[in-house]
Amino acid sequence: MHKPTSVKLRVPEHLHFLFLPPYSPELQPAEHLWPLTNSCLVNRHFATIEELEEVQFARCAELQRRPELIRSTTRFHWWPQRIKKRQGPRLR
């Protein structure tokens, strides 16, 4: 019989847990890509997995050439803006 164990986690004072709902696609922008990637698969029969992979690969390659479409699906008004790359080494 499996006996659950509990470990007390020490959380630093400056960190706070935020419990999210079990289904929250708005917090995971990648979830909004599925309709774009699956559109080429709808109502089609693929004789082999290789054929399915080829069609899906072609669709993903097409989407890579259309970043504005990806952004329109995944960029939310409240999503953080792009962070500039660090110019020098991280100071400790």
URWO-V786779 format. One record per run of one state. SS is the DSSP state (H for helix, E for strand, - for the rest). FROM is the first residue (numbers start at 1). TO is the last residue. If there is no record, write none. Layout:
ss,from,to
SS,FROM,TO
SS,FROM,TO
This chain:
ss,from,to
-,1,24
H,25,27
-,28,28
H,29,38
-,39,48
H,49,64
-,65,66
H,67,74
-,75,92
